[in-house]
Amino acid sequence: MNVGINGRFLTKPFTGIGQYTLNLLKSLSNIDKENVYYIAVPEDTDLNIADNFQIETVREKKEGNPGVNKTFWEQVKVPNYFKDKKVDLVHYPYPSNPRFSSKIKTLVTVHDIIPWILPEYRDKLTTKIYQKNVKKALKKADYIITVSNKTKTDLLAELKFPPENIRTIHNGVNPALSEDIDQELIKEVIERYNLLNPFYFYMGGYDKRKNVEILIETFLEEIAPNYNIDLVLGGGKSLDTDLYDSYDIPQKECEMKGRIIKTGFISEEILNILYKNCIAFINLSKYEGFNIPLVEAAYCNCPIIASDIEIHREVLNDCAMFIDPDDKEKLAHYMKLVSSDENFRNGLIEKTENIKNIYSWDKTARETLSLYKEISTCN
């Protein structure tokens, strides 16, 4: 079987879709030495995987309108590339399959339906047109993968599609997080980010639905003035628009005991260190399709304070202290409690033990490969 993969987000490995594409391909390359994979990327990408995974640069036009160029790449150049390679199946790791019917069997992964239900994510006319076409194209897919049951439910509420042709295959956890931490690297990270105090940790995006401003405001109002505890913010802004303003909230101009430390985008090794050395991982997102950092934090046995939303209950079960994402008073209470009460903190750590038995990219890859084989034999 020849399989085509849209590898666009291999060029954006710090994004959620980038992590999905990268870890899925790495894991597939570990278990599948039989089938041939043709992976199209818009620019040169360095990825060291098995020989039966062929990465080819299908150049995207740089001049002119970026949105038009992206659409032309997805809808014309990539499908033509897969046609030339005579693939039996194409997997699009995000909704980008051709709007018009193709003789090649098509599988699309849907991570969430945020642009359809949250208007701030489609404020421009070009974005509205793009998302309208995404919906029309999805109807042409043969099968859809959703990364959670929550996403499957949301998708079926928005799109007429045969439920039997939608499979939920959960994301995995980065295998690097199970590796031992180099002690010299720990010292280097402490010096680089000046991590002299205990710290809370957030890792993820900074768009409005992530609700990071509530975390920052609560920290600045209740923790920083009174405690020698810092807040480390991992990651960065995906786009320089008003949607990501929470990343730019300044510290108050008064004396603080605690600081906000921004790391920017970080390597897997540094992420591993921050997960395993924080007081608690805090995530107050109001809408997610899965939320990989939360599951990674649980995998690393972080005490977790998380927003009480349906998807977090699905992927974490009871592995967190769940709170109303807008309740700053309760958030402050639990932030203080997890830093001062060892029994409370240890109780949260104990809750995370079962996560390691649930999520892995190897499991994700095996379930995805099984679906590839199933689709390829369908009439």
N, C-alpha and C positions, 0 to 999 in steps of 0.2 A: 504494500500500500504506500502510495505517495501522499504526504500530508503537507498542505500549505499552511503557514502561520503568518499573520500580520504581526510583525515584530516592532511596530512603531515605538512602543513604550520601552523597548530596550534602551532607547536613547534618553529615557527619563526614569532611571532606576530608583529614584527616591520617592516616586509617586506610588499610590496603591496599585494601580494597574501595571506600573513598571515592576513592582515587586512580584505581582502575580505572574506576569509573563516570564520574568527572569527565573523565578524559582520553579515554575512549572516546566520550563524547557530544561533546566538543569536536572530536575528529577526524572523527566522523561528520558533524557539521554543516559541516565544511569540504568534504566530498566528496559529500554527498547533499542536493541541493536539490529533489529530486522527491518523496520520500515524506514523510509527515507523522508526527511523533513526539509522543506524549502522555506526559509524564513526571510521575508522581505523587510528591509529597514530603509528609512529615508536618508540616512547618512551613515558613514562608516562607523562600525561598532565592533568593539573587541570583546568577544565572548568565547571562552575556551571550553568547548563541549565536544561530544563524540563526532566522529567523522561522518556519520550518516545524517548529521544536522548541518545543512549547508546554508550559511548566512550570506545573502546577496544584497548589495546596496542598489535599491531602485530609487534613483535620485528624485527628490522633491524640488520643484522650482522655488527659487528663493526670491525672485523679483515679483513685484505686484502684491496683490492682496493675500495675506497669509491664510485666511479662512478659505478662500477660493482654491489656493494651492493645495491645502490639506485635503479638501474635498475631492479635487481632481486626482490626487495621489491615491486616496482610498477607493474611489469609485471607478477609476479608469486604469491607472498605471499598475496598481497591485493586482486587480483581477486579470488584466492582460498578462502579467508576469506568471500568475498561477496557471493560466490557460496554456501558455507556452511550455510550462514545465509538465503539463499533462497530469496534474495532481488529481487524486480521487476524492479528496475531501479538503476543505479549507476551514481552519479554526480561526475565528476573529476573537481575540482576547478582550475586546471591548466592542460595543455596537458600532460597526463600520462596514458591515457586509454590503454588497451591491444592492441598490434599490431595485434594479431590474433583474428578473429571474435569470438564473444561470443553470447550466447543465451540471455544474460541479456541486456536489453536496456540501451544504454549508452548516456550520455550527458556530454559534455566537455566545460569548459569555457576557452576562448582564450583572454588573456589580451592585447597581442601585438604580433608582429612577429619579434621582434628585433633580435633574434639569427639567423633568416633566411636571413635578409637583411643587417645586419651590421657584417662584417667579424671578427672584433675584439672580438666578443662574441662567436666565435667558432674557436679560434686559435689552440686548441689542437685537436688531432686526435680523442680522445675519445668523445669530445664535438661534433665534426662533425658527428660521427657515431650516437650519441644519438639523435641529432636534425634531422638527416635523418630518423631515426626510428619514431620520433615524428610525422613527416609529414605523413608517411605511416599509422601510427596508427589513426591519425585524420580522415583519409578517411573511417575508419571502424566505426566511431561514428554515432549514429542515428541522433543526433541533436548537434548543437554547439551554445553556448551563446558567443556573443562578447560584450565587455563592452562599446563600442562606435561604431558609424557608420564608423568612420575612420578605426578602426580595422577590421570591416567587409569588407570594400572595399579592404584593404591591403591583407586580408586573401584570398579573392576570386581571387585576382591577382596572388597569389602564389600557390593556392591549388584548384583542381577541386572538388567541393562539391556543392550539390543542394542548391541554394540560399534560397529557401523556407524553408529549414531546419536550417537556421541560424537566431537567434533572437538577436537583440540588447537590452540588459537590462543594463542600466547605473548603475554604483556604487552608493552608498549612502554616507551620511556624518555621522560621528561618533556622536551619540545622546548626548554623554557627553559634546560636545561643546556648547550645548544649556543650560547647567547648570550654575547656579550662581557661581561666583568665590569666594572662601574663602579668606577673607582679610589677615588672618594670614599666609595662604599658599603663598600669593603674597609676603609678607615680607620675608618669608623663601627663596623663589626663588630668590628675589633680592639679598639677602645676599649670597646665595649659588653660584650664578654665577657673583656676583659683578656687577649687572646691574645698575650702577650709571648714565650712559648716555642714551639718546634716542638711539634706535637701529633699524637697518634693520634686517629682519629675513629670513632665508632660512631653509626649512625642506625637507629632501628627501635623495635620493641616491647620490653617489659621483663617479659613473662611467662616462666615457668620454662623453657620449651623454647628460648627465645632464648639461655639460657646466659650472660647478661651478667655474672653473679657471678664466673665464671671469669676473664673479662677484667679485671674490677675488682680481684679478689684478686691476680692476677698483676702487674698494674700497681702496686698498693700494696706488694707484697712485693719485686719485682725492679727496677722502673723508678723509681718516685717517690723512694725514699730515695737514689738514686745519680745520677740524671740530671735535668737541667733540661728535662724533656719532660713535657707535660701530656696528659691524656686528656679529650677532649671527647665528651660524651654528648648526642646530639641526640634530640629526641622526648620523650615522657613516658609516664606511666602511663595506660592506657586505663580502668582501674577501680581503685578503692581496696580491693583485696583481697589476701590472702596470696599469691595467684598472681603478684603484681607486686612482691614484696619486694625484688628485686634493685636496683630504682631507689633504694631507701632505704639501701643499704649505706654506712655513714659512713666518712670518712677516719680513719686511725689518728691518735691524739693524740700524735704525735711529729713531730719536724722532718722535713719532706719537701722535696725540691727540685722535684718535680713535683706538679701539682694535678689534681683532677678538676673539670671545668667542665661544668655542666649548662645547656643552652640552653633546654630546654622545646621546645614545638612552634615551628617556624620557617618562614619564607616560602621560596618557591622560590629567590629571589635569594640569601638567606643560605645556604641549602643548597648552592647552586652554589659559593659562595665556600669553604665548609668542605671540600667534596669536592676542590676544585682546589688547596687549600693545605695539606692534611694530609700528614704523613709517610707514613701508610698508613691504609687503611680496614680495620677488623677486625670480622669477624662469625663467631661460633662457634655459631650456631644448630644445634640437633639435629634439628629437623624443620621443613620448609617446603613450601609448595605451589609457590612460585616464588622469592620474595625480591627484590622490586623494588629496595631500596636497594643490594644487591650489584651488580646490573646497572647501576644509575645510577653507582655508583662506578667501575666498569670503563669506562663511557661517558666519564667525566671523566678517564680515564687515571690513576686512583689505583693505587698499589701496593696489592695486596689480600692479606690473610691470612684464610683462610676455613676453616671446618670441612669435613672431607672426608666429605660425605654425598652421596647419589646425585643429589639435585636440584641441588646446587651444581655438580657435574660436568656436568650436562645444560645448565644455562643459561650457565655460564662457560667450558665446555670446559677449556682449560688456562690461563685468564686469571687465575690466582691461585696463591699458595703454600698448598696444602691441608695441614691438620694434623688430628690427632685432637682433637676439641673438648674433651676432658678432660685433655689433656697440657699442664700448666702449664709444665713444664720446656722443652718444645719451643717453646711459645708465647713464653716469655720470650726464648729464643734468637733467634727470628726477629724479635721486636720490637726487640731490640738490634741485630741485623744490618741491618734495613731503615733504621735511624736512623744507622748508622755506615758502612755499605758502599755507596758510590754506585753501584758496578757492579751489586750485587745489587738495589738499588732500581730502577735503570734497566732491568734485566732484567725485573722485574715490570711496569714501565710498558709496555714493548714488547709484553708478552703481551696487553695490553688493546686493542690497535689495531683488531682485527677486530670488536669488539663493535658499533661504530657501523654496520656493514653488516648486522647481524642483527636488531636490535630497534628498532621505531619504532611509535608509536601510530597513525600513518597506515597502516602495514601491518596492524596489528591491526584497525583500523576497516574496511579494505577486505575483509579476510577475513571479518569479522563480517557486513558488509553482504551479501557474496556468499552467506553462509549464510542470512540473512534471506530473500533472494530464492528460494533453493532450497527452504526450508521452506514459503514462501507458495504455491509451485506444486505442492507434494506433495498427494496425495489423502488 
